[in-house]
Every structure is written in structure tokens, then in C-alpha cells.
Amino acid sequence: MTEPKHTLTEAELEQLKAGLKRSHKERFEMATRLYKIQMAMKKAVITHQPFISKP
């Protein structure tokens, strides 16, 4: 069986090239930032309080 070939678009190639230019420190800082956001979202609690109180 032949599998279809996947080609990258120009935008995806540009993102890959930009990623390769980043240093290890920049990659670590970005990963740390994303991890902190993920942890905050896990702990977040959404509550709903209506504006109008029913008598």
C-alpha cells in the first residue's frame, strides 16, 4: 500500500525555521510559561452568579 505524501505549507515551514533559531533558554522559558498556564487552568473554578436575584 502506498501512503499519501504529506507536504508542508509555506507558513508551517516558516514556523519550523523560526523554532530552530530559538535558543534552548528561549524554548525552556516558553515551555515553563505554558506549563504554568496549564496548572492555573487546572485549578480554576468557574462559578455563575446571576445579576438579578429572584425574590
ABEGO torsion letter per residue (X at the ends): XBBBBBBBBAAAAAAAAAAAABBAAAAAAAAAAAAAAAAAAAABBBBBBBABBBX
